[in-house]
Amino acid sequence: MDNHFFAALRARMPEGGRRFIETPDGAVITYDDLLAGTARYARALQTLGAMPGDRIAIQIEKSADAVFLMLACIRAGFVILPLNTAYTVHELDYFVGDAEPAILVCDPSRESELKGIAARYGVKAVVTMDPTGAGTLRQMAAGQATDFGDVARGGDDLAAILYTSGTTGRSKGAMLSHDNLVSNALTLVDYWRFTGEDVLLHALPIYHTHGLFVAINTVLMAGASMLLLPKFVPNDVMRLMPRATVMMGVPTFYTRLLGHPDLGRMTTAGIRLFVSGSAPLLAETHQEWFARTGHAILERYGMTETNMNTSNPYDGERIAGTVGLPLPGVSLRVVDAETGALLPKDTIGMIEVKGPNVFSGYWRMPEKTAAEFKADGFFITGDLGTVDERGYVRILGRGKDLIISGGFNVYPKEVEELIDAIDGVVESAVIGLPHRDFGEGVTAVIVPVTGKCPDEAAILTLIETRLAKFKQPKRIVFVDELPRNAMGKVQKNALRDRFRGFYTER
Ligand code: AMP
């Protein structure tokens, strides 16, 4: 048995002198450097006492060294445990206690605080890496040899634990196997037509599945290269755009870039593919992007637990407001959440998926895992949606965002789409708030165009004829912006908390 992930990577690796990463300051890192750098980090982690199967918790800023560190974990049979850089020390206590990593890699500024937590949970060592890659770990790695015998791992062995972004409730550790990652990356290389000539503009964070696995693994399995930006800064992205062939982003990337004066056909002429995911892309953004650049953004749908499930086609029609078709090898169905019965086309229900991309369960939560898988192996995504005649999937919100008003189900997306199309509205979030008569009162939280002062009554009148009475918002609240997490997802629970007493306290 060899190392499932790394063997797949080696089988596709281009000639060693080929470029793997280029940083904005012009530094070039080759595939030979990848092999040497990951060997050094793998050896350094072994020296610190990590054993195959151990978790390596990593809370650091993005850098080429950070990418090497993740890949070194895979080579040495460790389990990558990336943590959002925004997590506070208090939050880290939960993750470290839950995952019990052997090693904790953190920013130097956090070292002393984290040592206390590490001692409490038996972590063997706390080492550091700063945004340039420097720190105690690189010092240790520098003295190590540049060869390394990949530790044998099978397809089902754990490669990573990714804690779900948790817009509600407690974060759960999704266990991803070597094969989950390899199979999904190979599917995407094929579906999105990646080749060794591709240059990916990488501005996503690498503690989340989108930037870490969708982006980097696709590049690796194609033997391609990437321009690695530390973070998303519109000016930097626009400056590097002419040198890239593909960009992957969350919807906020696209809305922000639309506000940049340099965005146009000339600056995007070298790009063959723009991909969007992690949160819904407004149909309007899709259309504006097409008008400005001539490119139809390809929207896809995935989750931490499942990797990528669906994608709009490369050659066929990319339909705004849909997430496309199930990827090859992925089975997707829409069922009645109560009875489990398969629903007809165009009927809203719970989306369930099955395939080699789907994780094996939540870390140390066998009951949660059992509750979210069906007996026939389908995973209950928690997303509500439909499949149309042609097989295109639409996401209509999270199950927990469903509003039940006066006993009737209201799907927020349906109301949001109508409101978003109104002149003077940038975007909206429709939520249910505690209401004495209705249980939940449908409420629209609206971000108006700057300088415009839309009128609540006028908006309500505009949608009156388009929506059944029970779906119409009882009230509208105007805000400057919607609360979002790092991946651009609107945090409806924050809105529900903020406006909790809106109907009951009046
Ligand atoms: P995460 O695990 O952080 O990647 O979040 C996964 C969730 O993001 C999914 O269950 C969906 O609710 C949402 N999501 C991902 N991609 C899309 C998309 N293209 N459109 C709408 N929602 C999406």
Boltz pocket constraint, residues with backbone or C-beta under 6 A from the ligand:
constraints:
  - pocket:
      binder: B
      contacts: [[A, 164], [A, 165], [A, 209], [A, 276], [A, 277], [A, 278], [A, 279], [A, 280], [A, 281], [A, 299], [A, 300], [A, 301], [A, 302], [A, 303], [A, 304], [A, 305], [A, 323], [A, 381], [A, 383], [A, 395], [A, 397], [A, 398], [A, 487]]
      max_distance: 6.0
